[in-house]
Amino acid sequence: MADVEIRKIVTGIEEIWHDGGPPLEEPVRKGAIGAVIRNPYAGRYVADIAPMMDALKPLALDITRRLIAALDAQGPGIEAYGKGAIVGIAGELEHAALWHQPSGWGIREAMGGAKAIVPSTVKVATAGARIDIPLHHANAAYVRSHFDTIEFGVPDGPKPDEIVFIVGLSTGGRPHPRVGGLRADEIKLWDGQR
């Protein structure tokens, strides 16, 4: 990751035993991890930023593996995922788009494969900004029980010349899903695979 200058990595984990209903036998664990890196394009317009995507692949793989370990889950134990980015104000929204391809690849690689598109959200903001990372089922985007989010932020980041690249993962869906729709055990082809 020589081309990627990391200032810090921040991880947050939630363990959800219930959401107003009966306690679960095993909690749903969800978490988010963000790497705060220097934005090499901050403060200026650069026409060709695409080469940075290859440099971000090792970072995506590394932070996803760290989050899987923090959730105490093997790759197949992860049921839902998402990604996001917060660009400091000296950058532009297009700099967040650098994360789309490498993070999708890194997440799937760390999990040993997954079929659904990885939902994403991005923004340009000041240090301390928080962002909701969308989550949905890793093998079929239409599994309604796994539509969720996890909030993430770094108190001192991103600085104006930084980007926070984020991965969100969950070991399950919402604790008490009861609004119908496709269940995880009913997934078949075309249920929201990429």
Contacts in CASP RR format, 6 or more apart in sequence:
PFRMAT RR
TARGET T0000
AUTHOR 0000-0000-0000
METHOD contacts of the structure
MODEL  1
MADVEIRKIVTGIEEIWHDGGPPLEEPVRKGAIGAVIRNPYAGRYVADIA
PMMDALKPLALDITRRLIAALDAQGPGIEAYGKGAIVGIAGELEHAALWH
QPSGWGIREAMGGAKAIVPSTVKVATAGARIDIPLHHANAAYVRSHFDTI
EFGVPDGPKPDEIVFIVGLSTGGRPHPRVGGLRADEIKLWDGQR
1 55 0 8 1.000
1 58 0 8 1.000
1 59 0 8 1.000
1 62 0 8 1.000
3 52 0 8 1.000
3 55 0 8 1.000
4 37 0 8 1.000
4 55 0 8 1.000
4 56 0 8 1.000
4 58 0 8 1.000
4 59 0 8 1.000
5 37 0 8 1.000
5 38 0 8 1.000
6 35 0 8 1.000
6 36 0 8 1.000
6 37 0 8 1.000
6 59 0 8 1.000
7 36 0 8 1.000
7 37 0 8 1.000
7 38 0 8 1.000
7 162 0 8 1.000
8 35 0 8 1.000
8 36 0 8 1.000
8 154 0 8 1.000
9 33 0 8 1.000
9 34 0 8 1.000
9 35 0 8 1.000
9 36 0 8 1.000
9 63 0 8 1.000
9 66 0 8 1.000
10 33 0 8 1.000
10 34 0 8 1.000
10 36 0 8 1.000
10 153 0 8 1.000
10 154 0 8 1.000
11 31 0 8 1.000
11 32 0 8 1.000
11 33 0 8 1.000
11 34 0 8 1.000
11 66 0 8 1.000
11 67 0 8 1.000
11 70 0 8 1.000
12 31 0 8 1.000
12 32 0 8 1.000
12 33 0 8 1.000
12 70 0 8 1.000
12 152 0 8 1.000
13 29 0 8 1.000
13 30 0 8 1.000
13 31 0 8 1.000
13 70 0 8 1.000
13 71 0 8 1.000
14 29 0 8 1.000
14 30 0 8 1.000
14 31 0 8 1.000
14 150 0 8 1.000
15 27 0 8 1.000
15 28 0 8 1.000
15 29 0 8 1.000
16 24 0 8 1.000
16 27 0 8 1.000
16 28 0 8 1.000
16 29 0 8 1.000
16 30 0 8 1.000
16 175 0 8 1.000
17 23 0 8 1.000
17 24 0 8 1.000
17 27 0 8 1.000
17 175 0 8 1.000
18 24 0 8 1.000
18 175 0 8 1.000
18 176 0 8 1.000
19 174 0 8 1.000
19 175 0 8 1.000
19 176 0 8 1.000
20 175 0 8 1.000
20 176 0 8 1.000
21 175 0 8 1.000
21 176 0 8 1.000
22 176 0 8 1.000
24 175 0 8 1.000
28 170 0 8 1.000
28 171 0 8 1.000
28 172 0 8 1.000
28 173 0 8 1.000
28 174 0 8 1.000
28 175 0 8 1.000
29 71 0 8 1.000
29 72 0 8 1.000
29 73 0 8 1.000
29 170 0 8 1.000
29 171 0 8 1.000
30 71 0 8 1.000
30 80 0 8 1.000
30 135 0 8 1.000
30 148 0 8 1.000
30 150 0 8 1.000
30 168 0 8 1.000
30 169 0 8 1.000
30 170 0 8 1.000
30 171 0 8 1.000
30 172 0 8 1.000
31 67 0 8 1.000
31 70 0 8 1.000
31 71 0 8 1.000
31 150 0 8 1.000
31 168 0 8 1.000
31 169 0 8 1.000
31 170 0 8 1.000
32 67 0 8 1.000
32 133 0 8 1.000
32 150 0 8 1.000
32 151 0 8 1.000
32 152 0 8 1.000
32 166 0 8 1.000
32 167 0 8 1.000
32 168 0 8 1.000
32 169 0 8 1.000
33 63 0 8 1.000
33 64 0 8 1.000
33 66 0 8 1.000
33 67 0 8 1.000
33 70 0 8 1.000
33 166 0 8 1.000
33 167 0 8 1.000
33 168 0 8 1.000
34 63 0 8 1.000
34 152 0 8 1.000
34 154 0 8 1.000
34 164 0 8 1.000
34 165 0 8 1.000
34 166 0 8 1.000
34 167 0 8 1.000
35 59 0 8 1.000
35 63 0 8 1.000
35 164 0 8 1.000
35 165 0 8 1.000
36 154 0 8 1.000
36 157 0 8 1.000
36 158 0 8 1.000
36 162 0 8 1.000
36 163 0 8 1.000
36 164 0 8 1.000
37 59 0 8 1.000
37 162 0 8 1.000
37 163 0 8 1.000
37 164 0 8 1.000
37 165 0 8 1.000
38 161 0 8 1.000
38 162 0 8 1.000
39 87 0 8 1.000
39 88 0 8 1.000
39 90 0 8 1.000
39 91 0 8 1.000
39 95 0 8 1.000
39 158 0 8 1.000
39 161 0 8 1.000
39 162 0 8 1.000
39 163 0 8 1.000
40 52 0 8 1.000
41 49 0 8 1.000
41 52 0 8 1.000
41 91 0 8 1.000
41 92 0 8 1.000
41 95 0 8 1.000
42 88 0 8 1.000
42 90 0 8 1.000
42 91 0 8 1.000
42 95 0 8 1.000
42 160 0 8 1.000
42 161 0 8 1.000
42 162 0 8 1.000
43 90 0 8 1.000
43 91 0 8 1.000
43 161 0 8 1.000
45 92 0 8 1.000
49 94 0 8 1.000
49 95 0 8 1.000
49 98 0 8 1.000
50 98 0 8 1.000
52 98 0 8 1.000
53 98 0 8 1.000
53 101 0 8 1.000
53 102 0 8 1.000
54 102 0 8 1.000
56 98 0 8 1.000
56 99 0 8 1.000
56 102 0 8 1.000
56 103 0 8 1.000
56 165 0 8 1.000
57 102 0 8 1.000
57 105 0 8 1.000
57 106 0 8 1.000
59 102 0 8 1.000
59 165 0 8 1.000
60 99 0 8 1.000
60 102 0 8 1.000
60 103 0 8 1.000
60 104 0 8 1.000
60 105 0 8 1.000
60 106 0 8 1.000
60 107 0 8 1.000
60 165 0 8 1.000
60 167 0 8 1.000
61 105 0 8 1.000
61 106 0 8 1.000
61 109 0 8 1.000
61 110 0 8 1.000
63 165 0 8 1.000
63 167 0 8 1.000
64 103 0 8 1.000
64 106 0 8 1.000
64 107 0 8 1.000
64 109 0 8 1.000
64 110 0 8 1.000
64 111 0 8 1.000
64 167 0 8 1.000
64 169 0 8 1.000
65 110 0 8 1.000
67 167 0 8 1.000
67 168 0 8 1.000
67 169 0 8 1.000
68 74 0 8 1.000
68 75 0 8 1.000
68 78 0 8 1.000
68 110 0 8 1.000
68 111 0 8 1.000
68 169 0 8 1.000
71 78 0 8 1.000
71 169 0 8 1.000
71 171 0 8 1.000
73 169 0 8 1.000
73 171 0 8 1.000
75 110 0 8 1.000
75 111 0 8 1.000
75 112 0 8 1.000
76 111 0 8 1.000
76 112 0 8 1.000
77 171 0 8 1.000
78 111 0 8 1.000
78 138 0 8 1.000
78 169 0 8 1.000
78 170 0 8 1.000
78 171 0 8 1.000
79 137 0 8 1.000
79 138 0 8 1.000
79 146 0 8 1.000
79 170 0 8 1.000
79 171 0 8 1.000
79 172 0 8 1.000
79 173 0 8 1.000
79 184 0 8 1.000
80 135 0 8 1.000
80 136 0 8 1.000
80 137 0 8 1.000
80 138 0 8 1.000
80 146 0 8 1.000
80 148 0 8 1.000
80 169 0 8 1.000
80 170 0 8 1.000
80 172 0 8 1.000
80 173 0 8 1.000
81 107 0 8 1.000
81 111 0 8 1.000
81 114 0 8 1.000
81 118 0 8 1.000
81 119 0 8 1.000
81 135 0 8 1.000
81 136 0 8 1.000
81 138 0 8 1.000
81 167 0 8 1.000
81 168 0 8 1.000
81 169 0 8 1.000
81 170 0 8 1.000
82 107 0 8 1.000
82 118 0 8 1.000
82 119 0 8 1.000
82 120 0 8 1.000
82 133 0 8 1.000
82 134 0 8 1.000
82 135 0 8 1.000
82 136 0 8 1.000
82 167 0 8 1.000
82 168 0 8 1.000
82 169 0 8 1.000
83 99 0 8 1.000
83 100 0 8 1.000
83 103 0 8 1.000
83 104 0 8 1.000
83 107 0 8 1.000
83 118 0 8 1.000
83 119 0 8 1.000
83 120 0 8 1.000
83 133 0 8 1.000
83 165 0 8 1.000
83 166 0 8 1.000
83 167 0 8 1.000
83 168 0 8 1.000
84 96 0 8 1.000
84 99 0 8 1.000
84 103 0 8 1.000
84 120 0 8 1.000
84 121 0 8 1.000
84 122 0 8 1.000
84 131 0 8 1.000
84 133 0 8 1.000
84 165 0 8 1.000
84 166 0 8 1.000
84 167 0 8 1.000
85 95 0 8 1.000
85 96 0 8 1.000
85 98 0 8 1.000
85 99 0 8 1.000
85 122 0 8 1.000
85 123 0 8 1.000
85 163 0 8 1.000
85 164 0 8 1.000
85 165 0 8 1.000
85 166 0 8 1.000
86 96 0 8 1.000
86 122 0 8 1.000
86 123 0 8 1.000
86 124 0 8 1.000
86 125 0 8 1.000
86 129 0 8 1.000
86 131 0 8 1.000
86 153 0 8 1.000
86 154 0 8 1.000
86 157 0 8 1.000
86 158 0 8 1.000
86 163 0 8 1.000
86 164 0 8 1.000
86 166 0 8 1.000
87 93 0 8 1.000
87 95 0 8 1.000
87 96 0 8 1.000
87 122 0 8 1.000
87 123 0 8 1.000
87 124 0 8 1.000
87 125 0 8 1.000
87 158 0 8 1.000
87 163 0 8 1.000
88 124 0 8 1.000
88 125 0 8 1.000
88 126 0 8 1.000
88 127 0 8 1.000
88 157 0 8 1.000
88 158 0 8 1.000
88 159 0 8 1.000
88 160 0 8 1.000
88 161 0 8 1.000
88 162 0 8 1.000
88 163 0 8 1.000
89 124 0 8 1.000
89 125 0 8 1.000
89 126 0 8 1.000
89 160 0 8 1.000
90 160 0 8 1.000
90 161 0 8 1.000
91 124 0 8 1.000
91 160 0 8 1.000
91 161 0 8 1.000
91 163 0 8 1.000
92 124 0 8 1.000
93 122 0 8 1.000
93 123 0 8 1.000
93 124 0 8 1.000
95 163 0 8 1.000
96 122 0 8 1.000
96 123 0 8 1.000
96 124 0 8 1.000
96 163 0 8 1.000
97 122 0 8 1.000
98 163 0 8 1.000
99 120 0 8 1.000
99 122 0 8 1.000
99 163 0 8 1.000
99 165 0 8 1.000
100 120 0 8 1.000
103 118 0 8 1.000
103 120 0 8 1.000
103 165 0 8 1.000
103 167 0 8 1.000
104 118 0 8 1.000
107 114 0 8 1.000
107 118 0 8 1.000
107 167 0 8 1.000
107 169 0 8 1.000
108 114 0 8 1.000
108 118 0 8 1.000
111 138 0 8 1.000
114 138 0 8 1.000
114 139 0 8 1.000
115 138 0 8 1.000
115 139 0 8 1.000
115 140 0 8 1.000
115 192 0 8 1.000
115 193 0 8 1.000
115 194 0 8 1.000
116 136 0 8 1.000
116 137 0 8 1.000
116 138 0 8 1.000
116 139 0 8 1.000
116 140 0 8 1.000
116 141 0 8 1.000
116 192 0 8 1.000
116 193 0 8 1.000
116 194 0 8 1.000
117 141 0 8 1.000
117 192 0 8 1.000
117 193 0 8 1.000
117 194 0 8 1.000
119 134 0 8 1.000
119 135 0 8 1.000
119 136 0 8 1.000
119 141 0 8 1.000
120 134 0 8 1.000
121 131 0 8 1.000
121 132 0 8 1.000
121 133 0 8 1.000
121 134 0 8 1.000
122 131 0 8 1.000
123 129 0 8 1.000
123 131 0 8 1.000
125 131 0 8 1.000
125 158 0 8 1.000
126 160 0 8 1.000
127 154 0 8 1.000
127 155 0 8 1.000
127 156 0 8 1.000
127 157 0 8 1.000
127 158 0 8 1.000
127 159 0 8 1.000
128 153 0 8 1.000
128 154 0 8 1.000
128 155 0 8 1.000
128 156 0 8 1.000
128 157 0 8 1.000
129 153 0 8 1.000
129 157 0 8 1.000
129 158 0 8 1.000
130 151 0 8 1.000
130 152 0 8 1.000
130 153 0 8 1.000
131 151 0 8 1.000
131 152 0 8 1.000
131 153 0 8 1.000
131 166 0 8 1.000
132 149 0 8 1.000
132 150 0 8 1.000
132 151 0 8 1.000
133 149 0 8 1.000
133 150 0 8 1.000
133 151 0 8 1.000
133 152 0 8 1.000
133 166 0 8 1.000
133 168 0 8 1.000
134 148 0 8 1.000
134 149 0 8 1.000
135 146 0 8 1.000
135 147 0 8 1.000
135 148 0 8 1.000
135 149 0 8 1.000
135 150 0 8 1.000
135 168 0 8 1.000
135 169 0 8 1.000
135 170 0 8 1.000
135 173 0 8 1.000
136 143 0 8 1.000
136 146 0 8 1.000
136 147 0 8 1.000
136 148 0 8 1.000
137 143 0 8 1.000
137 145 0 8 1.000
137 146 0 8 1.000
137 173 0 8 1.000
137 184 0 8 1.000
137 187 0 8 1.000
139 184 0 8 1.000
139 187 0 8 1.000
139 193 0 8 1.000
140 182 0 8 1.000
140 184 0 8 1.000
140 187 0 8 1.000
140 191 0 8 1.000
140 192 0 8 1.000
140 193 0 8 1.000
141 191 0 8 1.000
141 192 0 8 1.000
141 193 0 8 1.000
142 181 0 8 1.000
142 182 0 8 1.000
142 191 0 8 1.000
142 192 0 8 1.000
143 181 0 8 1.000
143 182 0 8 1.000
143 183 0 8 1.000
143 184 0 8 1.000
143 187 0 8 1.000
143 191 0 8 1.000
144 177 0 8 1.000
144 179 0 8 1.000
144 180 0 8 1.000
144 181 0 8 1.000
144 182 0 8 1.000
145 173 0 8 1.000
145 174 0 8 1.000
145 177 0 8 1.000
145 180 0 8 1.000
145 181 0 8 1.000
145 183 0 8 1.000
145 184 0 8 1.000
146 170 0 8 1.000
146 172 0 8 1.000
146 173 0 8 1.000
146 174 0 8 1.000
146 184 0 8 1.000
147 174 0 8 1.000
148 170 0 8 1.000
148 173 0 8 1.000
148 174 0 8 1.000
150 168 0 8 1.000
150 170 0 8 1.000
152 166 0 8 1.000
152 168 0 8 1.000
153 164 0 8 1.000
154 164 0 8 1.000
157 164 0 8 1.000
158 164 0 8 1.000
182 191 0 8 1.000
END
